[in-house]
Amino acid sequence: MKRMLVLQLARFGDLVQTRRLLATLTRDVRPPDGEVHLVVDTSLLGLARRLYPEVAVHGLAVHRKPDDAAAAAARTVFAELAGLCFEAVYCLNFSPLAMAVAAMFPPEIQRGYRLHAGQPDKDALLRLVFRLARDRRGAGINLADIWAHLADRPVAARTVNPPAVAGDGGVGLALAGREARRSLPPEILAPVVRTLFRATGGRRVLLFGTAAQAPAARALLRRLDPAVAGACRNLTGQTDLPGLIDALTGLSVLVTPDTGVMHLAAALGVPVMAFFLSSAWCHETGPYGAGHRVWQAVTECAPCLEAAPCPNALACLAPLADPGLCRLVAGSTKAAVPSGLVGYVTDCDALGTLCRPVAGEDPTVGSRTAVRALVARRLGIDLPLAADLSPALVQALTVESDWMLPPPGRPAAGEW
């Protein structure tokens, strides 16, 4: 029997972004002749089984304090996996635990990240991606596509998520992500919510978030008009992850920063209006598929490092606080785009999903187009070459280790 194993030990949003890779593997490996296995954090078991019913899902307690019960459960999972023969093991996380699990299997079947001869190692594609991270503004490869291209012949990007189609369920609002400075404060969110509430027929507004975000929900409600506030249903802390699917289904639009809720809405075909700022860069982790809208802060310091304090007093918030933003959100084609802000609509090409600029001045569209063309060429994909695909760019993103004596399990660059 042909078996594949995917190790996705990160959090909620990363699980949803594994969708294209898993769709590729389940296309090629189907019962009764094959199985696809997925290892996730135990908190995501229910969601993973609902998102990927054709996949055998295993859980490890990754994001909680370990105890004896978790250790015993982990030993059971390790024994189950060790007793199976896998054709390929996809390790998607650059973490000691993920690579330790991958190290249970022969190096020649491991893809993604691995431990080789006791040292951290990665496939040629991931080595290139790390080089692209030196200039995040100039790179434009979605994380979901990076993972998908670790497999052979990924399914077409357009087939991964349904096209964005507005339902009649009203407005959804994901209050915040894990990083507070990547989210809009209530004073900026309130006029956006008010605008979209009216634009979608004034039905209702659902507020999504953890229990810790309940104070943010109350602060937002205090800033809304009585009619809008009265139509709000505060669901912070009241939905588990599988229940979140039911709550999102049929919404007219989801307003969100870069969150797992955003990725889940896109997977359901719910139109997303996302606001990206600070360390969030829509070309890396934006909503997947066609027809979503993104407003990205493109101030000179963006995107910044998530782990480093902001030295510029969140200058990237200023364009999003401009009163003209609400006119743009309402669909005006005459409103001026605030300086430092670009509006995008998501689309798909032969490489994967991408954000096409439709409003404002995009200062890095040329370099991103060139990088996508270079990555596509390395992967053997027919994508029109960009005018900026210069020998200097190719040389800067190529090193000898890409093609000289690759270790077991990591093909040379020419074999991508």
Order of alpha helices (4+ residues) and beta strands (2+ residues): beta-alpha-alpha-beta-alpha-beta-alpha-beta-alpha-beta-beta-alpha-alpha-beta-alpha-beta-alpha-alpha-beta-alpha-beta-alpha-beta-alpha-beta-alpha-alpha-beta-beta-alpha-alpha
